[in-house]
Amino acid sequence: MIGAFVTSRRGWRWTQYTMLFFCALSLILILPFGRETFHRTIQRRLAKSQTNPVNSPSDPPAATLTRTARLHQFLTITLIRPLHMLSTEPIVGLLCLYVSCEFATLFTFFAAVPYIFQHVYSFTVEQSGLVFLSVVVGCLLGTLTIILCDVFLYRKQIPRHPEHMIPPEYRLYPAMIGSVGMPVGLFWMAWTAREDVHWASPVVAMVPFAWGNLCVFISALQFTVDTYRGTVVASAASANSLTRYGLAGAFPLFAIQSEFLFRLLT
């Protein structure tokens, strides 16, 4: 939404400057108020202050590793293990495939929405940017859905299971609910984005899609975190990010071209 106004009035390069401004603001807020939250790092710092070394049989402290071992550990966690889990772990592979297709469709929206509203409804660049407010509304509804599922479905399982042993499947309720919103939003927008239908209809159609998109994405990450432990969680999340943004980055490149191809075929 901001990018539409920035591009219209200052040029496309200012979209990058705007991102830098937001990054700078984030750093300014983090530096004075941020604090360490990683449990293992806090343990090591506490042990070091008390001159009491902390040893973990499964994950040795970084201080005891050589540079070569640290590099090997880094490459294993961030590159080798994610690719291995992607091809050998059905949970990781199928979730990555689902979330990647979902994000690819979302990123296609970013290319298709301005095209639709500028060519079908003669919106200006700024007006077509305001259309993305419907995505904001959908994400807010998705956040509310996730919170409600956590309070009324997940937390009620805490007294029924041992500590930290709640089945991770209880994290999938937001995805099961929100997955309905994605096809509804897609078909709704596809059928109503034409000149004889008011522009408000396709705008509203983006709300259930954005709602379902966020529900599936967050629920999938929560399920992954609850399924695995330790640094394996980071590897599974890396596999998800790799496939998600790889596929999502490619789809907008041919989103508009596919529309012309569809017209030729029909």
N, C-alpha and C positions, 0 to 999 in steps of 0.2 A: 504494500500500500504506500509506504513512504517512498519506495523506489520509483513509483509512477510519477509522483510529484517532483522528485529530484531529477529524474530523467527529462521530464517535460520542460523544466525551468533552468536546469544547470548542465544537462548533458549526461550521457551514460556513465562517464568516469566517476561522477559524484556518487553513484551507487557504491563504489568501492571505498570512497572517502567516508561515506556514511557508516559503513561497516567498521572502518578504523576508529571512528569516533565512539561507536558503541563498545568496541573492544577496549579502548582507552578508559572509558567510563567504568567498565567492569573491573579493570585492573586497579583503578583508583579506589573502588569500593572494597576490593578484595585485600589489598595491601594492609590497610589499618584494621580491618575487622575480620579477616580470614584467620582460621586456625586449623591445625592438623586434625583430621578426623579418621585417618586410617588406623585401625586398631593395632596392627602389628608395629607400625612406626611409633605409636604412642607407648607401647610396651617397651620397645627398645630404648627410647629416650628415658623412660622412667627407670629402667634397669641400669642404664648408663649413669644416671644421676645418683643411683644407690650402689654403684660399682657391683652390680649383680648381673652377669651376662645372661641373656635369654637365648636358649637354643631350641630350635624346632627341627625335629627329625625329617619332616617332609619338605621344609623350605628353609635352608640355612640362612642366617643373617647376611646381609650384603657386605657387612664389614669384614667377614671372615673369608670372602671370596676374592680370588685374583681377578685382574682385569679381564683375562680371557674367559674365566668362568662367569663373570658378570655379563659379558657380551653374549656368551652362549645362552645364559638364562634369559636375557632380554630377547634374543632372536627366537628362542623356543616359545616364550609366552606370547609375543606379539605377532610372530609371523608363521613359524612352523606348526605349532599346535593348533592355531585357528584353522589353517588349511586342512590339517589332519582331522580335526573334529568335524569340519564341514563335509568331509567325504566319508567319514566312518560312523559318526553319531547321528542316528535318525532324528533325534529330537532337535539337534542343532540344524541339520540339513533341511528338514521340512519347515521349521519355524523361519529359517533364513529365506527359504523360497517363498513362503507366504508373505512375510513382511516386505521382501524385495519387490514382489509384484504389486503389493499395496502402495509402496513408496513410488514405484515407477508410474503408477496411475496418478498419484498425487502430483508428482513433478510434471506430468503431462498436462495437468490442470493449469500449472503455472504458465505454460506456453499456449494452451488452448483458450483459456478464459479471456485474455485480452483480444485474441483473434476473433472470438465469437461476438463479444460485445461491441467491438469496433466495427466489424463488417456486417453483422446482422442488425444491431440496434444503433449503429452510428454513434457510439460513445466516444468521447475523447480519451486520451491516454490516462488523464487523471481520473476521469469517471470510471474507466475500466479498472483502475487500481483500487478504487473504493469498493468494488465488488468483493474484494478479498476480505472485507469485514465479515462476510458470511462464514469464512473459514475460521475467523477468530471466535465467532459465536459457537460454531461447531466444536472447536477445541475446548472452550469453556464448559460446554455441556458434557464433553468427554471426560474432562477433569472431575466434574461433579459425579458422573457415573462411576468412575474408578473409586472415588472416595466412598460413595454409598455402598459399593460392592465390598470394599475393604471393611467398613464398619459393620454391615449387617450380614455379610456372608463369611468373610475370612476370619475376622476377630472372634466370632462366635465359636470357631473351632479350637481356639487356644486352650480352654479348659478340658477339651476332649482328647488331647494328644500330648505326649511328652514335650518338654521345652525344645524349640527349634526343630520339631519333627512333624509339623503340619504338612500334609500332602500338598505338593506344589500345584496339583490340579485345581485347588481352590482359587488360585490366582487367575484362572482362565475364564471366570465368569464375565468380566468386562468384555473380553474378546468375543465370547459366545453371544453376548447381547449386541455389542457394537457391530459385529460382522454383518448383521442384517442391514445396517444403515448404508454400507458402501454400495451394494448393488441397487438399492432403492434410489440413492442419490444419483448414481450414474445413469440409470434408465430414465429417471425423472428429467434430468438435464438434457439427455440426448433427444427425448421426445418433445420437449417444450422450447428448446433454443431455436426458434424460428420467428419470422417477422410477424406472423398472425397471432402470436402468443406474447403477452406482456412480459417485459424483461424481468419483472419481479419473480416470476416462476422459476427460471433457471438459477436466479440468485439464491432463492430459498432452497433449491435442490442441492446446493453445495453444502448446506448445513448438516444434513444427515451423513453425507459422505465424510466430511471433516470429523464429525463426531465418532463415526465408526472407525475411521483411520487411527485416531489417537487411542481409542479403547484397545484396538488390536495391538498397536505398537507397544504401549506401556504394559499391557497384560503379558505379552510375549517376553518382554525383558524381565518382568517380575517372576514369571515362571522359570526362566533360565537361571536367574539368581538363586531361586529356591531349590533348583534341581542340582546344581553343582556347588562346589565348595572351593575356598582358597583362590589361588591364582587361575584355576581352571575357569572360574566365572569370567575373568577378564578375557581369556582366550575365546570363550563362547561369544562374549559381547563383541570382540574384535571381528570374529567371523560374520556376525550379524551386520556390523557396520560395513565391512568390505563388500558383501553382496548387496546390501541395501543401497548404498550410495553408488556402487558400480552400475547397477541396473537403472537406478533412478536418474543418474547423470546421462545415460545413453538415450532414454526414451524421448526427452524433449527435442532431441536432434532431428527426429523424424515425425514428430507429432503433427505438424502442419502439412508435411508432404503426404502423410497417410490419408489426410482428408481429401486432398486432390486425387490421390489414387482411388479412393472410394468412389468419388464422383465419376471418374472415368469408367470404373467397372460397372456402375449402376446406370 
